[in-house]
Amino acid sequence: MIEVADLTITFHTGGRVVKAVKSISFSVPEGACFGIVGESGSGKSTVLRALSGLNPDWTGDVVIDGQPQGRQRDKAFHKKLQMVFQDPYGSLHPRHTIDRVLDEALSVHGIGDRDARIEQALRDVGLPLHFRFRYPHQLSGGQRQRVAIARALILEPRVLLLDEPTSALDVSVQAEILNLLRRLRAERGLTYLLVTHNLAVLSNMCDTVAVMRHGEIVEVAEMALIRSGTARQPYTRQLLAASQGYDRAAVAGLVD
Ligand SMILES: Nc1ncnc2c1ncn2[C@@H]1O[C@H](COP(=O)(O)OP(=O)(O)OP(=O)(O)O)[C@@H](O)[C@H]1O
């Protein structure tokens, strides 16, 4: 579903050229959850932003659902691939009701039957229907993230790019959102590319993980291998050690 080959992403700031991602390659089969983990600044978010079309300054080959991607993305692309960000408050307009947030996504893509779709989207993410006319500040962090997920899913995409979707949330709420994402993927056969600094989160969501460091992928490994502490790279093992215990409460709340 996602094929990335030799992807290099560059930033130009103040006359300096920063190579944030250096010639990385990976592929994600349809219906899989592929994780990208790594410390802060390793380039994880930059990869997602380039794949979603938010950052055009890249070279390499990106093929999504069999279609080679250029710098510009069209509406059909955004209907197929949606992104969910870390901070649901920042990603929702503070003066727009939830109804408007969801309605805008539909109207941009000329999708009709809006009432029924908005209600269904709220149900899909476990929000009561009367939340429809609330504003983001009237919701909890977890509820806001549910709205952000509803906004992505209302377009019936095939791929979700998830950028630290739970790290801005309380630990107890993290598990709820991860469970929701797992259920939605299973029900809809979605493909996930999930970025986090937290291996414990990936452990319960993904089968395969790429470990990034300083803009490079140092290892692509089955999650089971990483979990058992037998990853090839010492860096991966250190990352596991560092994240153990970190989100134990979140992981304890996860259900199969
Ligand atoms: N707009 C930008 N201009 C210049 N450099 C940038 C820009 N965005 C990111 N970078 C640099 O690119 C590198 C990778 O950043 P990125 O945000 O992708 O890391 P990350 O692994 O997602 O980190 P975090 O977990 O903290 O979000 C960093 O060195 C960062 O400073």
The ligand as an ORCA input file, in Angstrom:
! r2SCAN-3c Opt
* xyz 0 1
  N      10.341     23.354      9.363
  C      11.583     22.956      9.681
  N      12.662     23.685      9.355
  C      13.910     23.294      9.663
  N      14.198     22.133     10.272
  C      13.184     21.351     10.622
  C      11.811     21.710     10.350
  N      11.000     20.722     10.814
  C      11.826     19.808     11.358
  N      13.119     20.175     11.241
  C      14.298     19.410     11.710
  O      14.222     18.117     11.161
  C      14.659     17.148     12.105
  C      13.580     16.096     12.300
  O      12.439     16.675     12.951
  P      11.102     15.858     13.208
  O      10.095     16.810     13.758
  O      10.744     15.093     12.002
  O      11.563     14.838     14.331
  P      10.694     13.830     15.164
  O      11.453     12.549     15.187
  O       9.307     13.785     14.650
  O      10.733     14.504     16.592
  P       9.608     14.636     17.722
  O       9.422     13.252     18.272
  O      10.213     15.580     18.701
  O       8.375     15.176     17.060
  C      15.009     17.907     13.372
  O      16.398     18.107     13.392
  C      14.276     19.212     13.219
  O      14.947     20.236     13.874
*
